[in-house]
Every structure is written in C-alpha cells, then in structure tokens.
Amino acid sequence: MAGEKHKIKRIENPTSRQVTFSKRRRSLFKKAQELAVLCDVSVGLVVFSESRKLYEFSSTSSMKDIIDKYYQHPKNVEKHSEAAIDVARLKSTIVDERYLISNLRGESPDELTSTDLARREGILQLRLRREQNLMEQISKLQTKAKSLMEENNKLKEEMAEMLIGRSGGQTDAELNALEDEESFDVSLRLGYL
C-alpha cells in the first residue's frame, strides 16, 4: 500500500539497520547534490555511522570551504569568536593556576617570577582580609552573646523576685520548683569550625 505510514523508530536488528543506513545515506547525498545543482547553492553534509565512520558530501571542491563560509557568516562570527576567546582565556587561566598550585606545593623546581610572587601576595592578602573579617564577626557575636547572657540573668532575677512576691510564705524548695517550671535558659555558644 502506498498510503501506509510507518512509525519512525530505531531498527533493532543490526544487519537491517546497517542496510537501511547505507540506502538512506546514498539517498540523502543524492538529494543534497540535487539541491546544490538545482538551486546553485553550497551544500555540505556530514554523517557519522554507528561505528563512528565519517561520510561527507560537499557540493564545492572541499568541505573545508563550506565550514569556513559557515564560520565567516555574520550571524556566526560573533558567536564563534567570543567562544574562541573565552576558551583561550580559560585555558590560559587553568595553565597559570596549575603552575601556581604546583609551585605552592613545591612540586616545581623553577624559581618564581615577580609576577608569580605578586599574584601569590595578592591571594594571601585576600585570604588574610577574609580571616580578619571573620575574626571581627566572631568578636562581635561573642560580645552580643555576653550581653544576652547578662540580660538573661537580669530576667531570671526579676522572675525570682516576682515569684517571691507572689508566693508569700513558701519555702525555698517550693520557690526553686516554681522557678524551674517558669524559667527558660537561653545560651549561645561560639567556636571555631
């Protein structure tokens, strides 16, 4: 039947899959050639088989010419040049950082240049500033904890006075039991991780 539609899915049988690939690849290349001749356009087609074999078709003398046209197209020039610059910059940074790390570990016997020393100094100063900021924050938190503890003690004393005023003639044991039931102990502990 000519009108019957087949569902497109992966062919499970490897032999059938290879035969279909070969036939359809030839048909695809034929259509690409027809498009290039009929419309006078440059067509480049690249296909990799399941076994990673490369098949290519180019309507011009070489595939490289078509790929160069693609990269030189105004729509792609900006995108690819920025990406190439980013990749080059990242590679350079990685190489520099690996070199510094190996020097810091003492793995590289080379002497450090003044640039390397300046970079290390900058890194160490940044870490020192971070440490100083952390120490200041810890100091402030300790001061705040001390004031909160003092306030907590004052509140405990006020609570005890209120209990004594309410209790009238109760014994110390009864007052302590009431105080334990109605007081809350809030404490803050700081330490280095």
DONULO-201194 format. One record per residue (C-alpha): residue number from 0; residue in one letter; x negated, y, z negated. Coordinates in pm, 1 decimal. Layout:
% residues N
<fitor->NUM&gudren->A&c1->X&c2->Y&c3->Z>
...
//
This chain:
% residues 193
<fitor->0&gudren->M&c1->0.0&c2->0.0&c3->0.0>
<fitor->1&gudren->A&c1->-138.4&c2->336.4&c3->98.5>
<fitor->2&gudren->G&c1->54.3&c2->539.0&c3->-162.1>
<fitor->3&gudren->E&c1->-59.9&c2->333.1&c3->-459.2>
<fitor->4&gudren->K&c1->-259.3&c2->529.0&c3->-717.7>
<fitor->5&gudren->H&c1->-537.4&c2->372.6&c3->-920.0>
<fitor->6&gudren->K&c1->-623.3&c2->479.1&c3->-1269.0>
<fitor->7&gudren->I&c1->-981.5&c2->603.6&c3->-1281.6>
<fitor->8&gudren->K&c1->-1180.3&c2->419.2&c3->-1547.3>
<fitor->9&gudren->R&c1->-1519.1&c2->257.4&c3->-1587.5>
<fitor->10&gudren->I&c1->-1567.6&c2->-64.0&c3->-1391.4>
<fitor->11&gudren->E&c1->-1658.3&c2->-335.2&c3->-1640.6>
<fitor->12&gudren->N&c1->-1821.5&c2->-582.8&c3->-1400.8>
<fitor->13&gudren->P&c1->-2184.9&c2->-466.4&c3->-1341.5>
<fitor->14&gudren->T&c1->-2203.9&c2->-608.9&c3->-988.1>
<fitor->15&gudren->S&c1->-1878.6&c2->-444.8&c3->-880.9>
<fitor->16&gudren->R&c1->-1985.3&c2->-122.2&c3->-1048.0>
<fitor->17&gudren->Q&c1->-2315.5&c2->-118.1&c3->-851.2>
<fitor->18&gudren->V&c1->-2139.2&c2->-190.5&c3->-520.2>
<fitor->19&gudren->T&c1->-1885.6&c2->86.6&c3->-585.0>
<fitor->20&gudren->F&c1->-2165.2&c2->326.0&c3->-682.8>
<fitor->21&gudren->S&c1->-2355.9&c2->261.0&c3->-358.4>
<fitor->22&gudren->K&c1->-2046.5&c2->305.2&c3->-139.1>
<fitor->23&gudren->R&c1->-1923.1&c2->617.6&c3->-315.4>
<fitor->24&gudren->R&c1->-2271.2&c2->772.3&c3->-326.2>
<fitor->25&gudren->R&c1->-2303.2&c2->735.9&c3->51.8>
<fitor->26&gudren->S&c1->-1955.5&c2->886.9&c3->94.8>
<fitor->27&gudren->L&c1->-2040.1&c2->1174.5&c3->-136.5>
<fitor->28&gudren->F&c1->-2363.2&c2->1251.1&c3->51.4>
<fitor->29&gudren->K&c1->-2174.8&c2->1233.4&c3->382.4>
<fitor->30&gudren->K&c1->-1914.7&c2->1484.2&c3->256.4>
<fitor->31&gudren->A&c1->-2192.3&c2->1714.5&c3->131.6>
<fitor->32&gudren->Q&c1->-2358.6&c2->1703.2&c3->474.1>
<fitor->33&gudren->E&c1->-2024.9&c2->1775.8&c3->647.1>
<fitor->34&gudren->L&c1->-1965.4&c2->2075.1&c3->416.2>
<fitor->35&gudren->A&c1->-2312.8&c2->2211.4&c3->492.7>
<fitor->36&gudren->V&c1->-2270.9&c2->2177.6&c3->871.1>
<fitor->37&gudren->L&c1->-1908.3&c2->2294.2&c3->899.5>
<fitor->38&gudren->C&c1->-1941.6&c2->2596.0&c3->670.4>
<fitor->39&gudren->D&c1->-2310.7&c2->2677.1&c3->725.9>
<fitor->40&gudren->V&c1->-2390.3&c2->2667.1&c3->352.9>
<fitor->41&gudren->S&c1->-2675.8&c2->2534.0&c3->145.8>
<fitor->42&gudren->V&c1->-2577.3&c2->2221.5&c3->-42.2>
<fitor->43&gudren->G&c1->-2781.8&c2->2034.0&c3->-297.4>
<fitor->44&gudren->L&c1->-2664.2&c2->1717.4&c3->-463.2>
<fitor->45&gudren->V&c1->-2841.2&c2->1517.9&c3->-734.8>
<fitor->46&gudren->V&c1->-2721.6&c2->1180.2&c3->-863.4>
<fitor->47&gudren->F&c1->-2881.3&c2->956.9&c3->-1124.8>
<fitor->48&gudren->S&c1->-2784.3&c2->591.9&c3->-1126.5>
<fitor->49&gudren->E&c1->-2718.5&c2->386.8&c3->-1437.8>
<fitor->50&gudren->S&c1->-3077.3&c2->261.2&c3->-1411.8>
<fitor->51&gudren->R&c1->-3197.8&c2->624.8&c3->-1401.1>
<fitor->52&gudren->K&c1->-3289.2&c2->610.3&c3->-1033.9>
<fitor->53&gudren->L&c1->-3272.6&c2->950.5&c3->-863.1>
<fitor->54&gudren->Y&c1->-3073.8&c2->1008.2&c3->-543.6>
<fitor->55&gudren->E&c1->-3067.6&c2->1353.6&c3->-388.9>
<fitor->56&gudren->F&c1->-2930.2&c2->1528.8&c3->-84.9>
<fitor->57&gudren->S&c1->-3032.9&c2->1869.6&c3->41.9>
<fitor->58&gudren->S&c1->-2892.8&c2->2045.8&c3->344.2>
<fitor->59&gudren->T&c1->-3206.6&c2->2261.0&c3->368.6>
<fitor->60&gudren->S&c1->-3564.9&c2->2143.9&c3->401.8>
<fitor->61&gudren->S&c1->-3604.5&c2->2072.5&c3->29.9>
<fitor->62&gudren->M&c1->-3409.2&c2->2052.2&c3->-291.1>
<fitor->63&gudren->K&c1->-3659.5&c2->2293.1&c3->-449.7>
<fitor->64&gudren->D&c1->-3539.7&c2->2573.1&c3->-218.7>
<fitor->65&gudren->I&c1->-3181.0&c2->2525.4&c3->-333.4>
<fitor->66&gudren->I&c1->-3280.6&c2->2511.9&c3->-701.5>
<fitor->67&gudren->D&c1->-3487.9&c2->2829.3&c3->-656.5>
<fitor->68&gudren->K&c1->-3184.4&c2->3001.0&c3->-499.3>
<fitor->69&gudren->Y&c1->-2978.5&c2->2894.3&c3->-799.0>
<fitor->70&gudren->Y&c1->-3224.2&c2->3042.8&c3->-1048.1>
<fitor->71&gudren->Q&c1->-3263.6&c2->3363.2&c3->-844.4>
<fitor->72&gudren->H&c1->-2890.3&c2->3424.1&c3->-818.8>
<fitor->73&gudren->P&c1->-2798.0&c2->3742.8&c3->-1011.9>
<fitor->74&gudren->K&c1->-2546.0&c2->3550.6&c3->-1220.7>
<fitor->75&gudren->N&c1->-2814.0&c2->3307.6&c3->-1340.7>
<fitor->76&gudren->V&c1->-3127.9&c2->3523.1&c3->-1350.5>
<fitor->77&gudren->E&c1->-3035.6&c2->3693.7&c3->-1676.1>
<fitor->78&gudren->K&c1->-2923.5&c2->3374.9&c3->-1844.8>
<fitor->79&gudren->H&c1->-3229.4&c2->3171.4&c3->-1748.5>
<fitor->80&gudren->S&c1->-3486.0&c2->3444.4&c3->-1802.0>
<fitor->81&gudren->E&c1->-3355.1&c2->3514.0&c3->-2153.3>
<fitor->82&gudren->A&c1->-3354.4&c2->3144.2&c3->-2230.9>
<fitor->83&gudren->A&c1->-3708.6&c2->3102.2&c3->-2097.6>
<fitor->84&gudren->I&c1->-3828.4&c2->3398.2&c3->-2305.4>
<fitor->85&gudren->D&c1->-3657.5&c2->3258.7&c3->-2617.2>
<fitor->86&gudren->V&c1->-3807.9&c2->2914.6&c3->-2561.3>
<fitor->87&gudren->A&c1->-4156.5&c2->3058.7&c3->-2508.6>
<fitor->88&gudren->R&c1->-4125.2&c2->3274.6&c3->-2820.6>
<fitor->89&gudren->L&c1->-4003.4&c2->2983.2&c3->-3031.0>
<fitor->90&gudren->K&c1->-4282.4&c2->2757.1&c3->-2905.2>
<fitor->91&gudren->S&c1->-4537.8&c2->3023.4&c3->-2990.5>
<fitor->92&gudren->T&c1->-4389.6&c2->3069.0&c3->-3337.1>
<fitor->93&gudren->I&c1->-4391.5&c2->2693.8&c3->-3400.6>
<fitor->94&gudren->V&c1->-4755.9&c2->2666.1&c3->-3296.7>
<fitor->95&gudren->D&c1->-4851.4&c2->2960.7&c3->-3519.2>
<fitor->96&gudren->E&c1->-4660.4&c2->2823.7&c3->-3817.5>
<fitor->97&gudren->R&c1->-4808.0&c2->2475.1&c3->-3777.6>
<fitor->98&gudren->Y&c1->-5155.2&c2->2627.2&c3->-3764.4>
<fitor->99&gudren->L&c1->-5089.6&c2->2827.9&c3->-4080.5>
<fitor->100&gudren->I&c1->-4946.3&c2->2528.0&c3->-4261.8>
<fitor->101&gudren->S&c1->-5245.3&c2->2314.0&c3->-4170.9>
<fitor->102&gudren->N&c1->-5477.8&c2->2590.4&c3->-4293.9>
<fitor->103&gudren->L&c1->-5283.0&c2->2624.3&c3->-4617.0>
<fitor->104&gudren->R&c1->-5313.3&c2->2250.7&c3->-4674.0>
<fitor->105&gudren->G&c1->-5683.6&c2->2265.2&c3->-4599.5>
<fitor->106&gudren->E&c1->-5646.2&c2->2026.0&c3->-4305.5>
<fitor->107&gudren->S&c1->-5802.1&c2->2260.7&c3->-4052.2>
<fitor->108&gudren->P&c1->-6172.1&c2->2332.1&c3->-4099.7>
<fitor->109&gudren->D&c1->-6153.6&c2->2652.0&c3->-3893.7>
<fitor->110&gudren->E&c1->-6209.1&c2->2979.7&c3->-4068.4>
<fitor->111&gudren->L&c1->-5907.4&c2->3204.2&c3->-4093.0>
<fitor->112&gudren->T&c1->-5890.5&c2->3515.3&c3->-3877.9>
<fitor->113&gudren->S&c1->-5799.9&c2->3853.1&c3->-4019.8>
<fitor->114&gudren->T&c1->-5455.7&c2->3821.3&c3->-3860.1>
<fitor->115&gudren->D&c1->-5400.7&c2->3488.6&c3->-4035.4>
<fitor->116&gudren->L&c1->-5513.6&c2->3635.5&c3->-4365.8>
<fitor->117&gudren->A&c1->-5283.7&c2->3935.0&c3->-4322.3>
<fitor->118&gudren->R&c1->-4992.3&c2->3703.3&c3->-4242.2>
<fitor->119&gudren->R&c1->-5066.4&c2->3490.9&c3->-4549.6>
<fitor->120&gudren->E&c1->-5090.3&c2->3803.7&c3->-4763.7>
<fitor->121&gudren->G&c1->-4751.0&c2->3917.8&c3->-4634.6>
<fitor->122&gudren->I&c1->-4595.5&c2->3579.7&c3->-4709.2>
<fitor->123&gudren->L&c1->-4742.9&c2->3573.6&c3->-5058.5>
<fitor->124&gudren->Q&c1->-4626.8&c2->3931.4&c3->-5130.8>
<fitor->125&gudren->L&c1->-4275.9&c2->3843.2&c3->-5016.9>
<fitor->126&gudren->R&c1->-4270.1&c2->3538.7&c3->-5244.8>
<fitor->127&gudren->L&c1->-4410.2&c2->3745.4&c3->-5533.0>
<fitor->128&gudren->R&c1->-4133.2&c2->4006.0&c3->-5488.1>
<fitor->129&gudren->R&c1->-3871.4&c2->3732.6&c3->-5486.5>
<fitor->130&gudren->E&c1->-4015.8&c2->3586.5&c3->-5806.6>
<fitor->131&gudren->Q&c1->-4022.7&c2->3929.4&c3->-5973.0>
<fitor->132&gudren->N&c1->-3658.1&c2->3986.4&c3->-5876.4>
<fitor->133&gudren->L&c1->-3565.3&c2->3650.5&c3->-6023.5>
<fitor->134&gudren->M&c1->-3753.7&c2->3727.8&c3->-6344.9>
<fitor->135&gudren->E&c1->-3573.5&c2->4063.3&c3->-6373.7>
<fitor->136&gudren->Q&c1->-3237.3&c2->3894.8&c3->-6321.0>
<fitor->137&gudren->I&c1->-3320.5&c2->3632.4&c3->-6584.6>
<fitor->138&gudren->S&c1->-3425.0&c2->3905.6&c3->-6829.4>
<fitor->139&gudren->K&c1->-3100.1&c2->4095.0&c3->-6771.8>
<fitor->140&gudren->L&c1->-2898.2&c2->3776.7&c3->-6818.1>
<fitor->141&gudren->Q&c1->-3082.1&c2->3697.0&c3->-7141.5>
<fitor->142&gudren->T&c1->-3009.9&c2->4048.8&c3->-7272.0>
<fitor->143&gudren->K&c1->-2646.0&c2->4011.2&c3->-7174.6>
<fitor->144&gudren->A&c1->-2630.6&c2->3670.0&c3->-7344.3>
<fitor->145&gudren->K&c1->-2776.3&c2->3817.8&c3->-7663.5>
<fitor->146&gudren->S&c1->-2517.5&c2->4096.7&c3->-7667.4>
<fitor->147&gudren->L&c1->-2237.6&c2->3846.4&c3->-7601.4>
<fitor->148&gudren->M&c1->-2359.7&c2->3630.3&c3->-7887.7>
<fitor->149&gudren->E&c1->-2360.3&c2->3934.2&c3->-8120.1>
<fitor->150&gudren->E&c1->-2009.5&c2->4023.7&c3->-8008.1>
<fitor->151&gudren->N&c1->-1903.3&c2->3661.5&c3->-8064.4>
<fitor->152&gudren->N&c1->-2042.9&c2->3671.2&c3->-8419.1>
<fitor->153&gudren->K&c1->-1858.1&c2->4000.1&c3->-8490.3>
<fitor->154&gudren->L&c1->-1534.5&c2->3847.9&c3->-8366.5>
<fitor->155&gudren->K&c1->-1591.2&c2->3543.4&c3->-8587.9>
<fitor->156&gudren->E&c1->-1640.6&c2->3770.6&c3->-8888.5>
<fitor->157&gudren->E&c1->-1324.7&c2->3965.6&c3->-8807.2>
<fitor->158&gudren->M&c1->-1135.3&c2->3639.9&c3->-8764.6>
<fitor->159&gudren->A&c1->-1261.4&c2->3519.1&c3->-9103.6>
<fitor->160&gudren->E&c1->-1155.4&c2->3846.1&c3->-9267.9>
<fitor->161&gudren->M&c1->-811.9&c2->3816.9&c3->-9109.6>
<fitor->162&gudren->L&c1->-781.9&c2->3459.7&c3->-9234.0>
<fitor->163&gudren->I&c1->-885.5&c2->3562.0&c3->-9583.5>
<fitor->164&gudren->G&c1->-630.7&c2->3844.1&c3->-9578.2>
<fitor->165&gudren->R&c1->-354.5&c2->3605.1&c3->-9464.0>
<fitor->166&gudren->S&c1->-444.7&c2->3313.3&c3->-9687.9>
<fitor->167&gudren->G&c1->-413.1&c2->3487.7&c3->-10019.8>
<fitor->168&gudren->G&c1->-532.2&c2->3232.3&c3->-10279.3>
<fitor->169&gudren->Q&c1->-650.7&c2->2942.3&c3->-10058.6>
<fitor->170&gudren->T&c1->-973.4&c2->2757.5&c3->-10134.6>
<fitor->171&gudren->D&c1->-1290.4&c2->2780.5&c3->-9927.6>
<fitor->172&gudren->A&c1->-1233.5&c2->2432.6&c3->-9784.1>
<fitor->173&gudren->E&c1->-888.7&c2->2530.6&c3->-9661.3>
<fitor->174&gudren->L&c1->-1027.5&c2->2853.9&c3->-9512.8>
<fitor->175&gudren->N&c1->-1303.4&c2->2662.1&c3->-9331.2>
<fitor->176&gudren->A&c1->-1045.4&c2->2419.8&c3->-9189.6>
<fitor->177&gudren->L&c1->-830.8&c2->2710.4&c3->-9066.1>
<fitor->178&gudren->E&c1->-1137.3&c2->2885.2&c3->-8923.6>
<fitor->179&gudren->D&c1->-1239.9&c2->2569.5&c3->-8734.4>
<fitor->180&gudren->E&c1->-892.6&c2->2538.4&c3->-8584.5>
<fitor->181&gudren->E&c1->-865.1&c2->2901.6&c3->-8474.9>
<fitor->182&gudren->S&c1->-1220.2&c2->2993.8&c3->-8368.1>
<fitor->183&gudren->F&c1->-1392.9&c2->2932.9&c3->-8041.4>
<fitor->184&gudren->D&c1->-1767.0&c2->2907.8&c3->-7995.6>
<fitor->185&gudren->V&c1->-1887.8&c2->3052.7&c3->-7667.6>
<fitor->186&gudren->S&c1->-2257.3&c2->3020.0&c3->-7591.0>
<fitor->187&gudren->L&c1->-2473.3&c2->3085.0&c3->-7289.2>
<fitor->188&gudren->R&c1->-2798.0&c2->2905.8&c3->-7225.7>
<fitor->189&gudren->L&c1->-3051.0&c2->3016.1&c3->-6968.9>
<fitor->190&gudren->G&c1->-3351.6&c2->2832.4&c3->-6846.4>
<fitor->191&gudren->Y&c1->-3577.3&c2->2780.5&c3->-6550.9>
<fitor->192&gudren->L&c1->-3475.8&c2->2522.6&c3->-6298.5>
//
